[in-house]
């Protein structure tokens, strides 16, 4: 039997497959397709201090080899998550990564404080959110701002802290190094790429929010490149995200430097995608005579 276990700093996962935030609900929604505890972890739908209704419809549109979404981070809020959603995940015994976001630094910290006494094993910081006190600039667009929110949450939540990086920056490596120095235990990369689609008949944007986040196979080469650029520059583990629909896609990320992967958009095409890709990875290792998935990380040749 091959060894699929991975170590993300102080977080142990039985395998490298993580359901990506925003694509897997709170876990219970997709449990009918396969037991969610099969996964290494689940990154929850993004959680805010108060419930959010999200953006008006339409808010998803298909594009060639991908999709654009502007859901608007609709969620039940942190209190309802802890009360109503977390118990199911606890019963299933799956590692829970709580994806959190806020409009201000204080909101991030308050959510982290509320999660600290719970069973949640890790927090994933979504720093692609506007800081209303900085004129709407995204936390993740500025190295100093990204470090500041990371450091503040680090003080409030002592278990594993993962920071999700935005690709919509001049230098993702600079952001990565700054959040590492501020106390991040791992990086997840990349978040969606800002994009737009236009209805040529109406000459209007195809989603109500005008712009949204592009995900799916179309972004994978960009995400792989960013992981490969960042891997030699940081000491903390990287979780690769972006357009993974089969084992070969995931292998690209491992070779580029990822220790684990997140699968998101593929779940909309096939609800059991995470389970299938994990099985494909295991089969690949067995057929290739590779004893551990960890042997692949960072093996990119010149």
N, C-alpha and C positions, 0 to 999 in steps of 0.2 A: 504493500500500500504506500502511496506517495504521501508526503507531508504537505498539507495545504496551509498549515498554521502560519500566521505572521505576527510580528510584534511591532506595533506602532508606538515607540517609546514605552510608556508605562501602560499601554492598552494592548491586551492579548486578544487576538481574534482566531477562531478555529479555522477560518479560511479568509481569503482576501476579497470576497465579494460583499460589497456594501450597496444597499438600495439607496439611490440618490434622493436627496431632499426634494420635495415637491412633486415627485413622480410615483410615490408609493403610499401616499396618504399618511396614516398613522400606524400602518402595518396590518390592522384588522381587515381593511378593505380587500386585500389581495390574498388573504390567508386561505381562501377556498381553492386557489390555483396551485399552491404548494405550501407546506408548513414553513412559516417565516423563520422559525428557529434554524432552518437549514443554512441561512445566510451567516456570514461573518458578523454583520451588523446591519442595522437600519438607521439611516439618517432621516429624522422626522420631517414632516412638512414644516416650513419655517414658522417659528413661534414668536409672537409679539407680546407686549405687556398686556394689551387689551385685544379683544376679538376684532377681526377685520373682515369686511365684506368683499374686499378686492375690487378690481376694476370692472366697469360696465362691459357687457357683451357687444360685439364679438371680441374674444381675447386670445384665441388660438387660430393660427392659419398654417397650413402645410406649405412647404417650399421644397424645391428639388433637394432630395437627400436630407431633409430636416424639417424643422417646424419653428415658428416664431410664437412665443407666448408672452402675454402681458397680464397674467392672472392677478397681479397686484398683491401677492403674498396673503391671499385669503387664508384665515386660520381661526381656530376656536379661542385663541388666547392661552397664556401660560397656565392660568388657574384651572381652566377646563381641561387642559391637557393632563396636568398632574392628577386631577380628580377622576376624569372619565376615560382617558386614553392610555395612560401609562400602566394601569393595572393589567390590561390585556397583554401588553408586551412583557410585563413581569412574569405573568403566568406561563408565557411561551418560552421564557428563558433566553430570549435573544438580546444581544448587546445593543443598547440604545444610545444613539448619538443624537442629542437634541440640537437641531439647527435653530439658531436664534438670531433676531435682528432688532434694531431699534432706530428711531429717528434721532436720538440723542445718546450721548455717552451714558447718562444716568439710566436710561431705559435698558441698555445692554447690561449694566451692572445689576440692576434690580432683578431682571430675569435670571441672571446667573446666580444671584443670592437665593432666589426661590427654588432653583434646581439643586443647590448645594446639599440640602438634607435628603434628597430623593435618591432612588436607586439608579438614576441616569449615570452611565459610566463615562460619558464624554459630551462635550459641547462643541458644536461646529459654528464658528462665527461667520455669519453672512455679512461681510463688510461692503457689499455692493449696494448699500442703502444710503440715502441722502441724509446728511447731518444738517438738520434745519437751522442749527445755530451757526453753520458755516455757509449759509447761502445756498443750501441744497447740494453742495459738493458731496460726492460719495466718499465714505470713510476709506474705502479701498483704493481710491485714486491718488491719495497723497501718502507717501511713506511715513511721515511723522504722525499723521492722523491714524493710519492703520496701526502703527505701533502703540499709540496712546490708548485706543480702544482695547487692543490685545492685552496690554499691561493692566488696565483697569479690571477686565474680566478675569485675568489671571489671579488677581488678589481675591476675587469673590468666589471663584470656583477652583478648587485645588486638584481635582482629578484631571483627566486628559482634556487638553484644549487644542482643537483643530481649527485652523483659520482657512476659510475658503477664499481663494484669490480671484479677482476679476481680471479678465484678459484685456479689458478696455483701458489700458494704461500704457505709458511710454516704455517702462521697464518693469516687467513682472519680477525679475530677479531682485531688483532693488526693494520692492515691496516685500518679497519673501525674506530677504535678509533682515529687514527691519522688524518684521513680526517675530522672526526667530529670536532676535536679540531681546524682544519685549516679553518673551516667555512662552511662545507657542510650542506645543509638543509635536505637532505635525502640520502639514499643509494639505489642503485639497484644492486641486486645480485641473480644469478651469471652470468658472461660472460661465453663463451664456454670453454671447457676443451681441452687442447692440445692433439691431437690424430693423429693416422696414420692408413691407410688401405693399404694392399699390394695385388697386383694381383699375385697369386701364379703361373700362367702360364708364365708371363713375368718376374716375380720376381722384379717388379718395383712398386713404390708407385702409388696408383690409382688416385692421384691428382698431378698436375704438380709442386705444391709448396712443395711436399713431406709430410709436416704436415699441419694440419688445426685445426679448432675448432669443437669439438663434441657438438651437441645439440640434443634436443628431449627427449622423455620419459626416455631414458637410463640414463640421468644425473639428473633426478628429485630427487631421494633419496639423492644425494650428495648436491644438492641445498637446499633442505628442511633442511638437517642437518646443513648446514652453516648458514641459516637464524635463526634456533633455537639456535645455539651457539652465534650468534651476538646479537640477540634481547635483552637479559638481560644486555648486556655490553654497549649499547649506548642509548642515549635519543632521537635521531632523528628517523623519520619513515624509514621503510624498504619497498622496492618494490621487491617482489619475482619474480624470473625468472628461468625457467628451465623445459621444458618438459610438460607444461600444455596443455592437450588436452580435458579436460572436467571439469565440476564444482568440482568434488571430488578432482581432482588434485589441483585446486586453493584453495580449503578449507584446504588442508594440509599446504599450505603456510601461510594462514591467522592464523591458529591455532598455527603454529610455531613462528609467530610474525610479519608477513607482514601486512602492512596497505593497500596495493594495489598489483596488479600483472601485469606482462607483458606476453603476448602470442606471440610467434614467429614462431617456426618450424611448429606448427599445421596449420599455414596459408598456407604452401606449400601443405599440404594434403587436406585442405578445405579452400578456400579463405574467407569464411564467419565464420571461427572458432571463432574469437573474439566475434562476434555478438551472435553466438549460445551459447557459454560458459557464456556470460553475462546473457542471458535469463535463462539458467540452474541455475545460482546462484540466480537469483531473485525468481525462482520457489522453490528452496530449502529453502530460507528464509521464504517464505510464508507458505510452508508446515510444517516447523519446528516451526513456531510461533516466529521467531526471528525478532525483529523490525528493527534492523540496522545491516549492515555488519560490522560495527565497534565493535560490541559486541564480534566478534569472534577473533579479533587480540590478539595474545599472550595468548590464553587459554589452551595451552598445559599442560596436567596433568603429575605429576611425574610418 
